[in-house]
Amino acid sequence: MSQAWLSYDDAPPIWLPASFFGAAMLWLLALGGLLLPAGMLAANRYHPQLLALTHVLALGVLGNIMAGALLQMLAVASAVAARRAGRLLLGIFLPWQLGTTLLVGGFLHGFSPLALQAAAVLLGAAILRLAWHGLHGLAHSPARDASSRGMALALLGLLVAAALGLCLVLTLSGRLALPWLPLLHSHVLWAAMGWLLLLMLAVSQTVIPLFLITPPYPAWMLSTARSVLILLLGCSLALLFWPAQLWLPASLLLIPVLLYAVQSWQLLRQSRRPADPLWWQWQAVLACLLLGCVAAWLCAGWTIWPSLPLLAGLWWLGGAGLGATLAMLGKILPFLAWLHLKRLNPPRGLLPSTHGFLPESAQLRLRHLHLLWLLAGTLWCWQPARFHLLFALATLALAAYALWLGGNIAQRYQAVRRALPAAAAR
């Protein structure tokens, strides 16, 4: 399988992905704020408060970063140019934020049917617009590399997860009479595996070899991605007939996760940049991916520990998902700033390197803060009443530091841009 070529001429304006990235950090602040009240204890995995927290993390934080990164990757790695960036912002960004707000509010107000249905319409419109931009563009793109095909598979997974979420909303609102528990399990599986895992797999096939200087992923990794969708389809059908046998599909889905983790570890061992913060971050991501998958498999078949489902979700979304997206942002944001300034043809010596926008020491501090946040979250899953304040403060600290770093990058970017006319006049 050929590697993606990088066409920087097709990169969207920097404000398009940056809008999603900034919104994600604001949602992370909101997550910390929701954790502050003593009543936000999340008694069980179906508690409306826990569903609200989960969707703030999954849609508000991870969803925004993934959508922004996807728009950038589609343009640069797959020749799917964002020529009407303003329309993409109106069609994806705005309804995504409004829909997530209404969804979270609907959960917090006792599954409010009006809020949930309005959220489903807005989020459905945003996801359809994103999927159309990606799938239509990829169908007409000359790119046939593993990352491009992987992104198409991830968008298909996102569409199915969104459709299942819509069915859940209509069921909760009393407009449909569908089996609730199989529907919920299928929605979780498609969102976690068909969207998050497949996009992580697709993006890492370009980012890991590019930034860590490793050999490329083998060609069979794309077949592994396809097998995830096939397994998910079989699992969803099986859950309709055997809703109590969740352990079987969970066991089958362990296989592609293990294959991806083992192959990634092998490539990281061959990296020519083992001191790079991304190398250490990706090691932690793979560990959380395996921990979350094993925890989900255990709680699918046995009631070992009441907190295990919470831990599975935290390690998967917060450990693997948030760890991967923060690691990618530490590379993508400085690179975007450098790339857009480079295209303005600045004079020699004016444009700093990517490390001038975000030094590796700052990336290391972000990694340490994320690990502390993950530890606080693990304690919260164990005893929510006792550790909710610690988890809230850790969340607020992580969000505040990430926003501060983003502000520093923006400030440095603007300083160089302001210096360009003066440099041209000399």
C-alpha positions as CSV (number, residue, x, y, z in Angstrom):
1,M,0.0,0.0,0.0
2,S,1.4,3.3,-1.0
3,Q,2.0,6.1,1.5
4,A,0.0,9.3,1.4
5,W,1.5,12.2,-0.6
6,L,1.4,15.5,1.2
7,S,0.0,18.4,-0.9
8,Y,0.2,21.5,1.2
9,D,-1.2,23.7,-1.5
10,D,-4.7,22.3,-0.8
11,A,-4.5,23.0,3.0
12,P,-7.6,24.8,4.3
13,P,-7.3,28.2,5.9
14,I,-5.8,27.9,9.3
15,W,-8.9,29.2,11.1
16,L,-11.0,26.2,9.9
17,P,-9.3,23.4,11.9
18,A,-8.2,25.9,14.6
19,S,-11.9,26.7,15.3
20,F,-12.6,23.0,16.0
21,F,-9.5,22.7,18.1
22,G,-10.3,25.8,20.2
23,A,-13.9,24.7,20.7
24,A,-12.6,21.3,21.9
25,M,-10.6,22.9,24.7
26,L,-13.6,25.0,25.8
27,W,-15.6,21.8,26.0
28,L,-12.9,20.3,28.1
29,L,-13.3,23.3,30.4
30,A,-17.0,22.7,30.5
31,L,-16.3,19.0,31.4
32,G,-14.3,20.3,34.4
33,G,-17.1,22.6,35.4
34,L,-19.7,19.8,35.2
35,L,-17.6,17.7,37.5
36,L,-17.3,20.4,40.2
37,P,-20.8,20.1,41.9
38,A,-20.9,17.4,44.6
39,G,-24.1,16.0,43.1
40,M,-22.3,15.1,39.8
41,L,-21.5,11.6,41.0
42,A,-22.6,9.4,38.1
43,A,-24.2,6.5,40.1
44,N,-24.1,4.0,37.2
45,R,-23.3,3.9,33.5
46,Y,-26.9,4.7,32.5
47,H,-27.2,7.6,34.8
48,P,-28.2,10.8,32.8
49,Q,-25.3,12.7,34.5
50,L,-22.8,10.2,33.3
51,L,-24.3,10.2,29.8
52,A,-23.9,14.0,29.8
53,L,-20.3,13.8,30.9
54,T,-19.6,11.0,28.3
55,H,-21.0,13.1,25.4
56,V,-19.1,16.2,26.5
57,L,-15.9,14.2,26.2
58,A,-16.9,12.2,23.1
59,L,-18.6,14.9,21.0
60,G,-17.5,18.2,22.5
61,V,-13.8,17.4,23.1
62,L,-12.8,14.4,20.9
63,G,-15.4,15.0,18.2
64,N,-14.2,18.6,17.6
65,I,-10.6,17.6,17.4
66,M,-11.3,14.7,15.2
67,A,-13.4,16.7,12.8
68,G,-10.9,19.5,12.6
69,A,-8.0,17.1,12.1
70,L,-10.0,15.1,9.5
71,L,-10.7,18.3,7.4
72,Q,-6.9,19.1,7.5
73,M,-5.9,15.5,6.7
74,L,-8.4,15.2,3.8
75,A,-6.9,18.3,2.2
76,V,-3.3,17.7,2.7
77,A,-3.0,13.9,2.5
78,S,-5.9,13.0,0.2
79,A,-6.3,16.0,-2.1
80,V,-9.8,16.8,-0.9
81,A,-9.5,20.6,-0.9
82,A,-11.8,22.6,1.4
83,R,-12.4,25.3,-1.2
84,R,-15.5,26.7,0.6
85,A,-14.2,26.8,4.1
86,G,-16.9,29.2,5.3
87,R,-19.6,26.9,4.2
88,L,-17.9,24.0,6.0
89,L,-17.7,26.1,9.2
90,L,-21.5,26.9,8.9
91,G,-22.5,23.4,8.0
92,I,-20.3,21.4,10.4
93,F,-18.9,23.5,13.2
94,L,-21.9,25.5,14.3
95,P,-24.5,22.7,14.3
96,W,-21.9,20.5,16.0
97,Q,-21.6,22.9,19.0
98,L,-25.3,23.7,19.2
99,G,-26.3,20.0,18.9
100,T,-23.8,18.9,21.5
101,T,-25.0,21.6,23.9
102,L,-28.7,20.5,23.5
103,L,-27.8,16.9,23.8
104,V,-25.9,17.4,27.1
105,G,-28.7,19.7,28.3
106,G,-31.3,17.1,27.4
107,F,-29.5,14.5,29.5
108,L,-29.1,16.8,32.5
109,H,-32.8,17.7,32.4
110,G,-34.1,14.1,32.7
111,F,-33.9,13.0,29.0
112,S,-35.9,16.1,27.8
113,P,-37.5,14.9,24.5
114,L,-37.5,18.3,22.9
115,A,-33.8,19.0,23.6
116,L,-32.7,15.5,22.5
117,Q,-34.6,15.6,19.2
118,A,-33.3,19.1,18.4
119,A,-29.8,17.9,19.2
120,A,-30.3,14.8,16.9
121,V,-31.3,17.0,14.0
122,L,-28.4,19.4,14.4
123,L,-25.7,16.8,15.0
124,G,-27.1,14.6,12.2
125,A,-26.9,17.6,9.8
126,A,-23.3,18.3,10.9
127,I,-22.2,14.7,10.6
128,L,-23.9,14.3,7.2
129,R,-22.1,17.4,5.9
130,L,-18.7,16.2,7.2
131,A,-19.3,12.7,5.8
132,W,-20.4,14.1,2.4
133,H,-17.4,16.3,2.2
134,G,-15.1,13.4,3.0
135,L,-16.6,10.5,1.1
136,H,-17.6,12.5,-2.0
137,G,-14.1,14.1,-2.1
138,L,-12.3,10.8,-1.5
139,A,-14.4,9.1,-4.3
140,H,-13.1,11.7,-6.8
141,S,-9.6,11.9,-5.4
142,P,-6.6,10.2,-7.0
143,A,-5.4,9.3,-3.5
144,R,-5.5,5.5,-2.9
145,D,-3.2,5.2,0.0
146,A,-4.0,3.5,3.3
147,S,-4.7,6.7,5.2
148,S,-7.2,7.9,2.6
149,R,-9.1,4.6,2.5
150,G,-8.9,4.4,6.3
151,M,-10.5,7.8,6.6
152,A,-13.3,6.7,4.3
153,L,-14.0,3.7,6.5
154,A,-14.0,5.8,9.6
155,L,-16.6,8.2,8.1
156,L,-18.8,5.2,7.3
157,G,-18.4,4.1,11.0
158,L,-19.4,7.6,12.1
159,L,-22.5,7.6,9.9
160,V,-23.7,4.3,11.4
161,A,-22.9,5.5,15.0
162,A,-24.9,8.7,14.3
163,A,-27.9,6.7,12.8
164,L,-27.9,4.4,15.9
165,G,-27.8,7.5,18.1
166,L,-30.8,9.0,16.3
167,C,-32.7,5.7,16.8
168,L,-31.8,5.9,20.5
169,V,-33.1,9.5,20.8
170,L,-36.4,8.5,19.0
171,T,-36.7,5.5,21.3
172,L,-36.1,7.6,24.4
173,S,-38.7,10.1,23.2
174,G,-41.3,7.5,22.6
175,R,-41.4,7.9,18.8
176,L,-40.0,4.5,18.1
177,A,-40.4,1.2,19.9
178,L,-37.0,-0.4,19.4
179,P,-35.0,-2.7,21.7
180,W,-33.2,-0.1,23.8
181,L,-30.2,-2.1,25.2
182,P,-29.0,-3.7,22.0
183,L,-29.4,-0.3,20.3
184,L,-27.3,1.3,23.1
185,H,-24.5,-1.4,22.9
186,S,-24.4,-1.1,19.1
187,H,-24.1,2.7,19.3
188,V,-21.3,2.5,21.8
189,L,-19.4,-0.1,19.7
190,W,-19.7,1.8,16.4
191,A,-18.7,5.1,18.0
192,A,-15.7,3.6,19.9
193,M,-14.5,1.2,17.2
194,G,-16.0,2.3,13.9
195,W,-15.2,6.0,14.4
196,L,-12.6,6.6,17.0
197,L,-10.4,3.5,16.5
198,L,-10.6,3.6,12.7
199,L,-9.8,7.3,12.5
200,M,-6.9,6.8,14.9
201,L,-5.6,3.9,12.7
202,A,-6.0,5.9,9.5
203,V,-4.3,9.1,10.8
204,S,-1.5,7.3,12.5
205,Q,-0.5,5.6,9.2
206,T,0.6,9.0,8.0
207,V,1.5,10.9,11.2
208,I,3.6,8.2,12.9
209,P,6.0,7.5,10.0
210,L,6.2,11.3,9.2
211,F,6.9,12.7,12.6
212,L,8.7,9.8,14.3
213,I,10.5,8.6,11.2
214,T,9.4,4.9,11.3
215,P,8.9,2.4,8.6
216,P,5.4,2.5,7.1
217,Y,2.6,0.4,8.4
218,P,2.2,-2.8,6.5
219,A,-0.5,-3.1,3.7
220,W,-2.5,-5.6,5.7
221,M,-3.4,-2.9,8.3
222,L,-6.1,-1.7,5.8
223,S,-7.6,-5.2,5.8
224,T,-7.7,-5.0,9.6
225,A,-9.6,-1.7,9.4
226,R,-12.1,-3.3,7.0
227,S,-12.5,-6.3,9.3
228,V,-13.5,-3.9,12.1
229,L,-16.6,-2.7,10.1
230,I,-17.5,-6.3,9.2
231,L,-17.2,-7.4,12.8
232,L,-19.2,-4.5,14.0
233,L,-22.0,-5.2,11.5
234,G,-22.1,-8.9,12.7
235,C,-22.1,-7.8,16.3
236,S,-25.0,-5.4,15.9
237,L,-27.0,-8.1,14.2
238,A,-26.1,-10.7,16.9
239,L,-27.1,-8.3,19.7
240,L,-30.6,-8.1,18.3
241,F,-31.1,-11.8,18.9
242,W,-28.8,-12.4,21.9
243,P,-28.6,-9.1,23.7
244,A,-27.2,-10.7,26.9
245,Q,-24.2,-12.2,25.0
246,L,-22.1,-9.0,24.7
247,W,-18.9,-10.8,25.7
248,L,-18.8,-12.6,22.3
249,P,-18.6,-9.6,20.1
250,A,-16.3,-7.9,22.6
251,S,-14.0,-10.9,22.3
252,L,-13.9,-10.7,18.5
253,L,-13.3,-7.0,18.5
254,L,-10.2,-7.5,20.7
255,I,-8.4,-9.0,17.8
256,P,-8.0,-5.9,15.5
257,V,-7.2,-3.8,18.5
258,L,-4.4,-6.2,19.5
259,L,-3.1,-6.3,15.9
260,Y,-3.0,-2.5,15.7
261,A,-1.3,-2.1,19.1
262,V,1.3,-4.7,18.5
263,Q,2.2,-3.4,15.0
264,S,2.4,0.2,16.3
265,W,4.7,-0.9,19.1
266,Q,6.9,-2.6,16.6
267,L,7.1,0.5,14.5
268,L,7.8,2.7,17.6
269,R,10.8,0.5,18.5
270,Q,12.2,1.3,15.0
271,S,11.7,5.0,15.3
272,R,14.7,7.3,14.7
273,R,13.2,9.8,17.1
274,P,12.7,7.9,20.4
275,A,13.2,11.1,22.5
276,D,10.3,12.9,20.8
277,P,7.4,13.6,23.2
278,L,5.1,12.0,20.6
279,W,6.9,8.7,21.0
280,W,6.2,8.6,24.7
281,Q,2.6,9.9,24.2
282,W,1.8,7.2,21.7
283,Q,3.2,4.5,24.0
284,A,0.7,5.6,26.7
285,V,-2.1,5.8,24.1
286,L,-1.5,2.1,23.1
287,A,-1.5,1.0,26.7
288,C,-4.8,2.8,27.4
289,L,-6.3,1.3,24.3
290,L,-5.5,-2.2,25.5
291,L,-6.6,-1.5,29.1
292,G,-9.9,0.0,27.9
293,C,-10.5,-2.9,25.5
294,V,-9.8,-5.5,28.2
295,A,-11.9,-3.7,30.8
296,A,-14.8,-3.5,28.3
297,W,-14.5,-7.2,27.5
298,L,-14.5,-8.1,31.2
299,C,-17.5,-6.1,32.1
300,A,-19.4,-7.4,29.0
301,G,-19.4,-10.9,30.4
302,W,-18.9,-10.7,34.2
303,T,-20.0,-8.4,37.0
304,I,-16.5,-8.2,38.6
305,W,-16.5,-4.6,39.9
306,P,-19.2,-2.0,39.5
307,S,-16.7,0.7,38.5
308,L,-15.2,-1.4,35.7
309,P,-17.5,0.0,32.9
310,L,-16.6,3.6,34.0
311,L,-12.9,2.7,33.9
312,A,-13.3,1.1,30.4
313,G,-14.9,4.3,29.1
314,L,-12.3,6.5,30.7
315,W,-9.3,4.6,29.5
316,W,-10.8,4.3,26.0
317,L,-12.1,7.8,25.5
318,G,-9.9,9.8,28.0
319,G,-6.8,7.7,27.8
320,A,-6.5,6.5,24.2
321,G,-8.8,9.0,22.5
322,L,-7.8,12.2,24.4
323,G,-4.2,11.1,24.7
324,A,-3.9,10.5,20.9
325,T,-5.7,13.8,20.0
326,L,-3.6,15.9,22.4
327,A,-0.4,14.2,21.0
328,M,-1.5,15.0,17.5
329,L,-2.4,18.6,18.3
330,G,1.1,19.0,19.7
331,K,2.5,18.3,16.2
332,I,-0.3,19.5,14.0
333,L,-0.9,23.0,15.4
334,P,2.7,24.2,15.3
335,F,3.0,22.6,11.8
336,L,-0.1,24.4,10.6
337,A,1.2,27.8,11.9
338,W,4.6,27.2,10.2
339,L,3.0,26.0,7.0
340,H,0.6,28.9,6.5
341,L,3.4,31.4,7.2
342,K,5.8,29.6,4.9
343,R,3.3,30.0,2.0
344,L,3.6,33.8,2.5
345,N,7.3,33.6,1.5
346,P,8.8,35.3,4.6
347,P,12.4,36.5,4.3
348,R,15.1,34.3,5.7
349,G,15.3,34.2,9.5
350,L,11.9,35.6,10.2
351,L,10.0,32.3,10.3
352,P,10.8,30.1,13.3
353,S,10.8,26.3,13.2
354,T,7.8,24.4,14.5
355,H,9.6,24.1,17.8
356,G,9.5,27.9,17.9
357,F,5.7,27.8,18.1
358,L,5.6,24.9,20.6
359,P,8.8,23.6,22.3
360,E,9.1,20.0,23.2
361,S,9.3,20.9,26.9
362,A,5.7,22.2,26.6
363,Q,4.5,19.0,24.9
364,L,6.1,17.0,27.7
365,R,4.3,19.1,30.4
366,L,1.0,18.5,28.5
367,R,1.7,14.8,28.5
368,H,2.4,14.8,32.2
369,L,-0.8,16.8,32.9
370,H,-2.8,14.3,30.8
371,L,-1.4,11.4,32.8
372,L,-2.2,13.1,36.1
373,W,-5.7,13.8,34.7
374,L,-6.1,10.1,33.8
375,L,-5.0,9.1,37.3
376,A,-7.5,11.5,38.9
377,G,-10.2,10.1,36.6
378,T,-9.3,6.5,37.6
379,L,-9.7,7.5,41.3
380,W,-13.0,9.2,40.4
381,C,-14.3,6.0,38.8
382,W,-13.4,4.1,41.9
383,Q,-15.0,6.5,44.4
384,P,-16.9,9.4,42.6
385,A,-18.1,11.0,45.8
386,R,-14.6,11.3,47.2
387,F,-12.6,12.3,44.2
388,H,-15.0,14.3,42.1
389,L,-13.3,17.6,43.1
390,L,-9.8,16.2,42.3
391,F,-11.0,15.1,38.9
392,A,-12.7,18.4,38.2
393,L,-9.6,20.4,39.1
394,A,-7.3,18.1,37.0
395,T,-9.7,18.6,34.0
396,L,-9.7,22.4,34.4
397,A,-5.9,22.4,34.7
398,L,-5.5,20.3,31.6
399,A,-7.9,22.5,29.6
400,A,-6.4,25.7,30.8
401,Y,-2.8,24.7,30.0
402,A,-3.9,23.5,26.5
403,L,-5.7,26.8,25.9
404,W,-2.6,28.7,27.1
405,L,-0.4,26.8,24.7
406,G,-2.8,27.4,21.8
407,G,-2.8,31.1,22.7
408,N,1.0,31.2,22.6
409,I,0.9,29.6,19.2
410,A,-1.6,32.1,17.9
411,Q,0.3,35.0,19.4
412,R,3.6,33.8,17.8
413,Y,1.7,33.4,14.5
414,Q,0.3,36.9,14.6
415,A,3.7,38.4,15.5
416,V,5.3,36.8,12.4
417,R,2.4,38.0,10.2
418,R,2.7,41.5,11.5
419,A,6.4,41.5,10.8
420,L,6.0,40.5,7.2
421,P,5.0,43.9,5.7
422,A,7.9,45.6,7.5
423,A,10.3,42.9,6.3
424,A,9.1,43.3,2.7
425,A,9.5,47.1,2.9
426,R,13.2,46.8,3.8
